Structures are given as C-alpha cells and as structure tokens.
Amino acid sequence: MHSEPFGSDKANLIQVRAMCKAMSEQGMDVVLSLPAGDGQVRAELAGPASCHLAIREPLLLGVKIGKYLDFRGVRKAVRESGPDVIYLRNPLLLRQAAPAGIPLILELHDAVLHHGYPLLHAHWKRYLRKIAASEQLVKIVCISDALARHWISEGLPASKIITAHDAIDGGQFAEKPGTGTTRKMLDLPEDGRIVTYVGRLYEDRRIDVIFSLARAFEDTLFLVVGGPDTESRKLAETAVSQKIHNIRFTGQIPHDRVPAYLYTSDVLLGLWSSAVRTINYCSPLKVFEYMASGKTIVAQGYPTVLEVLVDGENAIIAAPDSQQDLIDKVGHALRSDDLEALGKRAREDVMASHTWKKRVSQIFEDVLGYR
C-alpha cells in the first residue's frame, strides 16, 4: 500500500512496482493499492501483470494534505482485498491501515517523518514508537544500516528492524550486450570513451560538476540521462552557452531503457551532494543498476553508498563534495586499461546479494515462510 498517486512519475514507484513483481514471483497474491492521479497513466507504472491494482479515489485537497485524510480509501482497499499482511511504504498510512487489525510490515526510507513541520514529525514518531511496540507491526524494513541504527536509537525495537538495501531485477540485467551493439542502437559514437550519469537532475545533485568534468576531458563524451525534462533542457542550454560540446542530455527516458545506456558506457558516475536531505540514510537505486551493468563505477563516498561500494574492490570512490577529487578519480578510470575487474566484481556482488527476489525472501522469510 502506497500514498503516491497512480500515474505519478516519481522514482519510488519504480521500487514499489519491482517489489510487487518480486512478491508475485515468490508465489504471493499481491494487491497494489494507490490513490488515483490526475496524470496520464504510463505503462511502466501500471504494475506487473501478476499484480492486482486497487486504485483508491483521488486524494482530497491534493497529495500533501490528502494523504492524511485517506481513511475511507485505505479501509475500503483492505476490506475488499482481505490481505494476510499489509506492506506499507509510507509511515503516514499506519494510522489508516492499523484499525483493520491485520499484521503490518513498514518500510522506512528516511529519518524524518514530516519535513515541513517538526511538530508533525514528533507526533508521527510518537505514534510509530507506540505501534512498533505492539504485536501488529511485525517488521520494520530500513533501506540502509545507517537508517536502521537511527531508528533503533529513537526507541524502535531492534528485534523487529532489518536492513534491506535497494536492488535490481536480475532478469533485466541477465544478458550483457556488447558496447558496440548498444551504441549503435542509441545512435552514439562507436569509438571514444563515454561517461554516463543516470538519475534525477535536481539542484541538490550538483549536476553542474559534469560541466567541469567535460572541460577536463574534452575527448570524452558525457551522457546525462534523466529528468525532469525542463531541467534537462535548461542544462543543455547552459552547456551550449558555455561552449561545452561533449555533453549530451537525453531527458527523461522509460526506466526499461536505462540498462542500454549503462551498457554503452565506459564509466558510470554516482553523484550526490551533502544538500540531499536523505544523503545520510538513502540507498540509491542507481548504485545497484550501475553494479549490474558490470561497468566501472566512480562514486562519491557518502556513508550509505559505502555500505555497498568498496574502493578498489568494486568501484572507485571519490571524496564527497570534492570536485577536484572527482575529476582525479574519473581521470584514473579513463586512463586505466585494467579496471574490468572492478566492474566484474560489482556485477557479481549485486547478483549475489541485491536482487528484488532476494530482498523479498529476506523480508518475508519469517513472516509468511517464503524463501
């Protein structure tokens, strides 16, 4: 059960959809309950064929306020689907779902339950402590070890908390096409080095650092894959005005096309900044997709990224918020001919430990007996 409207292009629905698919493949009968949205429903967000959709009525007063008032829609979805377990991605749905008396699993992605108003954060934290002490909340899934430690320090029972990082669809990355094949398919130069960033283009990602990289490595093509499209166009115009000609912006693309861009690259960039409000607790989906591609990863070493990537073993790690160190590490990756082992090890690591199927087994193994 989720509170993001059906038809939204938010990245968290990619994770929700992937989890539903993995649950279905484990033999569960899955009902995905979402509020209706105003936008056009995109095919890749419509849920896997094996997942039943229960679209709740549009949220009153918009998403920000309406999610607090969705009692009727949530209770109707629970009543009609008759679940054995309710899996929640948003802690604000706890109060709506709890009265049904059905066992709950809550997945947490942040240390703050309400970013707008500290009093509301404190209120929801008290409620979370209360329901976590009950038998009804059977498990709390944290997206990183750092987040698990935080919530234990806030009084949630350690016995109920597990860490389950984001993951990848092993089938989606099972075949590894050659660079030449994907470059021809994407109409990219067959010769020369390509460095790629995939992700959202929000200001707190400091995508402008790619301009500095492009100036430093003029014989390398930099691909920036992601949206929003308005930001993509704005950045492309900035590159032209600054006479930087070795950057290409694709804009927003369907998620199922992401692997092709990863496979076509020589180096993959993991960029964030200390301004990202969840930087100390997040588990970026792109880290795992980068790993699955088997390509060389250069990533900024924020704490939760380092829970998965190890410098010199499966990635090259640059100092957080250091533009010069990032330039140096990308230069090292571009100059070296012996970095294939890093990408190979990253691919082995993610396939062994971080698929959605393994994640579902880990979460549900002592709840419903799935393995």
N, C-alpha and C positions, 0 to 999 in steps of 0.2 A: 504494500500500500504506500502510495506516494502523494505528495501535495503539488508537484509540478504539473501544470495543465497539459492535457493531451494535445499534441501538435507543437509543443514548445521545441525550440532548437537547443535548449540547454544541454551541456555535455553530460550532466549527471543522468539524463535519460538513456544515454548510451550504456552506462554502467547498469542501470536498472534493467534495461532490455537484455543485456548479456547475462545477468544473474537469473532472470526468468527463463531464458533459454537453457542455461545450465541446470536449473532446477528441473525443468521438464525432461531433459535428457537423463536425469537421475531417477526418473520414474514418478516424479511428483505431478499432481494435477494442480497447475498454477493459475490463479486468477490475479491479474494485474489491475488494481483499482487506481484510477487517476481522475482528477476533475476535468471536465471538458474545457477546451480552449477556444479562443476566437480565430486563431490562425488556421491555415490550411494544414491538414494532416499529411506529414511526409511519410513515405512508405517505410523508411528505415526506423521510424519511431513508432510504428504501428504494432510492434510486438511480434515475437516469433509465432509461427503458425500453431505451435503446440501450446501457446499461452492464451487463455481466455481473457478478454478485456471487459472490465466493468467500468464504464465511463460515468462518473458522477456528474450531477448537474453543475453548470458553470458556477464558479465561486462568486458569491455576492461581494460587492464593493472591491473587486479586483483581488489579485493574488495576495498582496501584502496583508490585508485585513481579513479577507475571506477565508483564509486557511484556518483562522481561529474559530470560525462560525460554521464549519462544515460537519457538524454533528449528525445532521439528518442524512447527508450523503454517505458518510462513513458507516453509520449504523445500518443503512439500507444495504450497502455493499456486503457487509459482514453477514447480515441476516440471509441474504439471497445466495451467497456462496457457501456458507456453512463450513468455514475452514477449521482444520485441526490446529493450525498455528498461524498467527498474523505476523508478517515480517514488515517492519517499518523502517523507512529510510529517513524520516523526519521526526525528531522527538516531539514536535508540536502536535503530532497526531496521537500521542499516547492517551491524552485525556478523552479524545473522541472514541478510540478503539477499546480502552480498558473496560468500560462497563459491560461489554459482552462476556467477560469472564474467560476468554479464550487465551491460552498461552501466547506470550508475546516475545519476539526477538527484535531488538532495536540495534540498528547500525548507525554509528556516530562518525561524523566527518569533521567535527570542529570542537574546539574547547569552549566556544561561546554559543549559547542557545538563542540569543537575540542580540544582533549587533547594533540595533538602533537605540535601544533603551536599556541601560544597566539594570533598572528595577525589574524589567520583564525577564532579563537573563537570570537574575537572582530568584525570581518567582519560579521559573521553569526548572532551575537547578534544584530547588527545594522539592518540587513535585517529582523530579527524576529520582532523587535520593529516596523519596517515600515509596515509589512504585518499585524501585530496584530492590528494596528490602522485602518485597512481597514475593510469594511463590509464582505469581502470574508472569512476571518478567523473568524468563528462564535464561536469557543470554544477552550480553551486550557486546556487539562487534565493533571494534575500533580499527580505523583504517591504517594506523601506524603504532609502533611500540611507544613512541613519544605521547601519542594521544591516550593510549591505554594507561600509561603512568600518570598522566594528568588526571584522568577521571578517578583513578584509584586514590590519588591524593585529595580529591574532592569528596571522598566518602562513599563512592560506589563499591560494591563488594568485589574484591579481586577474583573470587571464585567464579563469578559469572562473566568476567571480561576475557575476551580473546582478541588477538591481533590478526586481522586478515587484510593484507595489502590488496590493492587493485590487481588486475590480472589481464590475461589475453585469451582470446578464443584460439585454442591450439589448432583447430581445423583451418581457421582463416589464414594461419601462417605456416601450415604444414608443408606446402610447396614453396621453394625458394627460387624464383625465376632469376635468370642472369640479368646483370645490369644493362647489357645491350638490348635485351628484349623489352624491359620496362622503359628505357629511354626512348626507344622507337615508338612505343605505344603512347607515351606522353609528349611526343614531339620535342624532345630535349636533345642537346648536342651529344653525339655518341662518344666524342673524345673530350678529355679535360675532366677536372675534378668538380664535384658537386657537393656542397654543404647544405643541409636542409634543417629548417626548424618547422615543426608541426605543432599547432596549438592556437589558443586564442590570442588576439592581438591587443589586449587591454594594456593601458598605460603602465600598470604595475609590473608587467612582464619585461619592461625595458627593451623592447624590440629594436629600439634605435641603436643598440650596441652592434647590431648586424651591419649598420652603415659603416661603422669603424672597421669591422672585420672585412667588409667588401673593399674598403680603401687599402687595407693592409695586404690583401691577397687578390690583386686585380686580375690574375689569370684563373681565378676560381669563380664558378657560378654559385650564387647563394639563392636557394629557394625558400620562400616564406609561405607556408601552406596553412591557411586558416582565415577566420573572420573575427568579428563582423566585417561584411564587405565594405561598409563605409570606412572602417579603419584601414582595410587593405588598400582601398583606392587612395586614401589620404597619404599613406606611407609610400605608395608607388609614385605619387606626385612629388613628394619630398625628395625621393631618390633622383627623379628627373631634374628637379630644380637644383640639386647639389651635384649634378653631372656624374652620378654613380650609375654605371650601365651594366654592372654584373650582378644585379639583384632582380629576381622575378617573383612577383606576388600572384598567387593563384586565386586568392579569395577563398570563401567557404566552399568546401567540397563534401560530398557524401562520405560518411565515415568508412564505408566499404572500399573506397578508393585510396585510403591512407596507405595501406601496405605497398602499393605500387610506387608511391613517392619515396617511401623508406628504402625499398629495394634498389631504386635508381641512384641512390646517394653513396658517397664515399664516407662522409662524416655526418653525424646527426647531433644537433645542438639541443641541450637541455638548459633552457633559460628561464630564470625567475628573477625575483629580487626580494629584498627584505621588506618591501612595501606590500607584498602579497599577504593578505590578512591571515591566511591559514598556513603560511610557509613553515611554521614550526610543527605542524601536525598532519599535513596533507600527504597523500600517496598518489603522485601524478600518474594518470593513466598512460601518458605518452612514454614514460620511462620503460614500462613493460612492453609496449609496442615497439619501441626502439630496440630493446633487447631481443625481441623475437625476430627482428629483421636480420640479425647477425652482422650488422654494420658497426663501425667504430663509433662509440658514443663519447662526446665531450660534454660533460655536465657540470654545472655549478654545484658545489658540495654542500648544500643545505642539509641539516641533520636527518630528516626523514628520507631524503634521497640516498644518504649514506647507509641507511638500513638495508638497501638493496644493491647499490653500486659500490664497488671496491676499486679504488685507484690502482691501476696496474694489473688488475686481475680480470675485470670485465668492463672496464671503462677508463677514461682519462678524466680526472677530477680537477676542476679549476676552483680557485678560491671564490667564495660568494662575494658578489658586488665588486669584484676586481676586474675591470675591463682589460687591463694590461695582461693579467694572468690568463684570462680567457683567450686573448689574442695569441699569447705564447703557446698555450695548450693546443689550440686549433692549428697553429703553425707546426707543432710537433706531429700532430696527426697527419697533416698533409704531406710533410716531408718524409715520413717513415714508410718503409715498404714491408715492415714485419709486424703490423698491428692486426692482422687477420685473426690471430689467436684471441685477442680481446673480444672481438665480435662473436667468434665461435663459442667462447666460454659464456658470454652473456646469453646467447640463444639457448645453450644447454641449461643454464640456471633457470631461465624463465619457463622453459618447457617442463622442467623437473618440479618446480615449486609454485609457479604462479599462473596457472590456468584457471578459468572460471569453474571448470569441473572440480578441480582440487579444492578451490575455495568453498564451493557449496558443500563438498564432503566434510571439510573441516568444520564448517559452521553447524551442520545438521547431524553429524555422526552420533552424538549422544542425545539428540532431541527426537528424531524420528528413525534413527538407526540406519541412515544412508551412509554408504562408504564408497 
